[in-house]
């Protein structure tokens, strides 16, 4: 069992290494110059663009930048932003190009929002999905069974982003059935405000997921669209915003965190399988 877990951990680490290299390759060898995102269009002279490139450290060899990034994850690093030095302890995921903040701390502040959406949606997914499945199975061929299957097919046919957007526009903005959405700290603003701000997002994620088989990667994307529509400042929305500003440290961190969650979840499932069925360990 120990050897099996070690092999799975090593393979997971290799996956994360490949993911981090792929992010860097796409960022630096893509069609757009990342420095252009920080160069005002009306004043973006070649000299100005060159200064921004040097200020962001994008003039150094890609291999050198990647090596420094990996070093920061293991041993930490210090970054200079003008006259300011930002200390970044391990695991250091870099310093945001645009915000000039420690990316690790920045994402950790948003992790409770993402975790709240994921857990709340999962609870509704399990309750609605399992209970409706059992209910339909016990009434196979009857009207209730056909009704549940029909509703599931209709929900599956609607793109998720459209379903979430309609829920927000109708149930919050127009009819006011649900309170205004958004993330409120569970311990800082109280459980009532926390619950009210997330309830509709939970329902939409949970009901949508309960009607179909969702893989981890699809679930992550659903949560990121959810965060944008319902104004929940989580890791998913942060990653989407970073793509728009070409902020490599935040993009890399969110991709790595997403990949790490998938690797850990798969490892957890594999370990459970190996306990239930010893033949899995031999394979």
N, C-alpha and C positions, 0 to 999 in steps of 0.2 A: 504493500500500500504506500509506504513512504517513497519508494523509488518511482511509483506511478505518479504521485503528486509532484515530485521533483521534476520529472519529465514534462508534465503539463505546465508547471510554472515556467520552466525554461522556454518552452515553445510559446507561451503567452508573452514573455519578455521579448522574444524575437519578433513576434507580431507587432508589439508596440514600437520596437526599433525600426521596423520597416515602415510603419505608419508615420513616424516622425520624419524619416528620410523622404517619404513621398510628399509630405506637406511642404518641406523645404524646397524640394525639386519643383513642385507646382508653383510655389510662390516666386522663386527666383528665375525660373525658366519659362514663365508664362508670358503672354504677349504684352502685358502692361508693366510699366516701371512703377514699383511700389512708392517711390518718392513723389510721384506726380500727385498722389492723394493729399499731400501736405504742401503743395506748391500752388499758391493762388493763381487762378487762370489769368487775371489781368496783370500780374507782376511776376509771372513764371519765366524769368530769363534763364538762359543756360547756366549763368553763374549762380543764380538763386537755386536752381535744381541741383547743381553740383554741391552747393553748400548743404542742402537738406540731405542729400545722399550721404555725405560724409558725417553729418550730425547723427543720422540714424545708424551709422556703421555699416551701411549697405555697400560701401566701396571695397570692403575687404573680401577676400576669396570666400566662396560659399562654404567650402570645407572647413575653413577656420571659424566661420560663424556657427556652423553646426556643431563643431567640436566644443566651442565655448558654451553653447546651449546645453549640450549633454553634460558638460562639466558642472554647470549650475544645478542641474537636477540632482547630481550625486553629492557635490561638495559646496554648493552655494556660489554666489558671485556678487560683485559690486558693479553697479552701472553708473556712468556719469551722464547727467542730462544738463548740459550747460555747466553752470557753477555748482550744481547740486549732485551729490553722490547718494545713490539709493542702494542701501544694503539689502541683499536678497539671500536669505538663508535657505539651505537645502530643505525640501526639494524646491529649487527655484525654477519657475517656468518662464522667467524673463521679466522684463519691464515693458509696459505698453508704449508703443511708439507715440500714440496720440495723447494718452492720459497721463503718462509719466508716473505710473503707479506700479507696485509689485503685483504681478499678474496672479500669483498664488493667493495672496490675501484678497485680491479683488474678486476672484472667482469663489473663494470660500465664503465671502459675504453673501453671494448669490446662491450658494448651494442649498440653504434651507428652503428657498422658494421653489427650486427645481424638485427637491425631495418631496415637498408638500404636494405639488402637482402630481408627481409620479405615484406616491403612496395613496393619495385620495382617489385618483383615477383607477388604481389597481384594486382598491377595496370595492368600488362600484362595479368594476369589470367582473370581479369574482362573484359578487352577490347577484348582479343582474344576469351575467352569462351562465353561471352554474344553475341558479334557480330557474331561469327560463328554459334552459336545456332539459332539466329534469322534468319540469312541468310539461314541456312539449313531448318528451319521450313517453311519459305516462299516459298521454292522450294522443298517441300516434294515429294519424289519419283523421282525427276529429277536427272540428272547426278551430279550436284553440291552437292545435298544432299547426295548422295551415296559416293561421293568423300570425303566429310568432315567426314562422319561416318567411312569410310575405313581408312583414315589417323589417326583418333582418336584411332581406334582399334589397328593399328600398333604401335603407340606410347605407348599405354597401355600395349602392349605385351612385350615391351622392359623394363628390370629392370632399375629403375631410375639411379642407380649409373653408369650403363653401358652407358646410354644416356648422362649423364653429362661428363663422362670420354672421350667418343668419341668426343663430342663437343669441349672439351678442346684440345685433341690431334690433331684433324683435323683442326678446325677453328682458333686455336691460334698457336699451335706449328708447324704444317705442312704448312698450306696455308696462315697463317698470315692475315686472313680476319678481325679478331678482335684483338685489342691490348692486351698485357699481362694483365692477371687478377690479382686482389689483392685489398685490401681496402686502400683507401687514404682519409684522413680526408676532409670532405666537406668544413670546414671553415679554416683548417690549410694548405691544399694543393690545394684548389680551386675546384669549381664544375666540371671543365673539367676532371681533373684527377680522381675525385670521380666517375664521370659517366663512363669514359672509363674502369676503373677497375672493374665495376660491371655489365656492359651492357649484357655480355654473360651469366653470372650467372642469371640475371633477366629473360632473354629470356628462358633459360632452365627450370627454376623453374616455370615460368608463363605458358609456353606452355604445360609442363608436367601436371601441376595441372588443366589446363583448359580442359583437355580431360577426366577427371574423378572426382568423388566426393571425396574430401579429408577432413578427419577429422583433428582436431587440433593436435593430437598426431602424425599422419602421416606427417603433414606439418612441425612439429618441426624436425622430423628425416630427412626430405628432405633438410631442410635448413642446418643441421649439415653435411650431406654428401657434399652438395654444398660448404660449407665453407672449407672443407678439400681439395676438388679437385681444387677449384679456389683460394686457398691460401688466404682466407679471415679470418683474426683473430677475429672471433666473439665468442659468448658464446658457441655455439654448438661445434665448434672445440676445445675450451678450455675444455669442459666437456669430449670429447672423449680422449684428451691427458691425462687428470687427471685419467681416468679409467686405462690407461696403466701404470701410475706411482702409482696407489692406493692412490691418494691424497684425503683423505676423506673430508676435508673442501671444496675443490672445487667441488667434486662430489656432496656433499649434497647441496651446493649452486645452482649449475646448475639444479639439479633435482627439488629443491624447486621453483626456478624461473620459470621453465617450467610448473610445476603444478599450480603455482600462476597465470600465464597467462591464462591457461585453465579455472581455476575457475573464474577469473574475466570476461573472455570472455563469459562463460556460464551464469554468473550472469547478464551481460549486455543484452544478448539475452533474458533471462527469464524476465527481467524488461520490455523490449520492448514488448514481448508477453503479459505480464500482462496488459500493457496499451492498446494494440490493442484488446485483448480478456479478459474481466474481469473474466471469468470463470477459468482462469489459477490461479488466486490468491486464489480461493476457494479450489483448489486441493492441 
